[in-house]
Amino acid sequence: MRVTTKGQVTIPQHIREKLGITPATEVDFVEEEGRIFLVKQKGKKAVTRKFAKLRGVATVKMTTDEIMALTRADR
C-alpha cells in the first residue's frame, strides 16, 4: 500500500466492509508500542444510519400545501 503526497491511503474494501466503515465514518489512529492502529470511532455515525434507513419511506400522497394546511389547522 502506498501513501499519496497528501498522506492518504486507501483502506481495502474487505476491511471497510468488516468494520462497517462507510463514507463519512470517523476513524482515529492510535499508537501503541511503536505500532499504529486504525480505530473506528463508536457512535459517530449511528444516528445518521438510523435516519438513512427511513429515507424515501414516506407513502403519503399529499402535496406540500395539503400537509401545511393539516399542520396549521385550528385545533
QUIGIQUI-V998344 format. One record per backbone hydrogen bond with DSSP energy under -0.5 kcal/mol. CO is the residue of the C=O (numbers start at 1). NH is the residue of the N-H. If there is no record, write none. Layout:
# QUIGIQUI-V998344
co=CO nh=NH
co=CO nh=NH
This chain:
# QUIGIQUI-V998344
co=4 nh=7
co=8 nh=4
co=9 nh=11
co=10 nh=12
co=12 nh=15
co=12 nh=16
co=13 nh=17
co=14 nh=18
co=15 nh=19
co=16 nh=20
co=16 nh=21
co=20 nh=22
co=22 nh=25
co=26 nh=41
co=28 nh=30
co=28 nh=39
co=30 nh=32
co=30 nh=37
co=32 nh=35
co=35 nh=32
co=37 nh=30
co=37 nh=39
co=39 nh=28
co=41 nh=44
co=45 nh=49
co=46 nh=50
co=47 nh=51
co=48 nh=52
co=49 nh=53
co=51 nh=54
co=51 nh=55
co=52 nh=55
co=54 nh=57
co=60 nh=62
co=63 nh=67
co=64 nh=68
co=65 nh=69
co=66 nh=70
co=67 nh=71
co=68 nh=72
co=70 nh=73
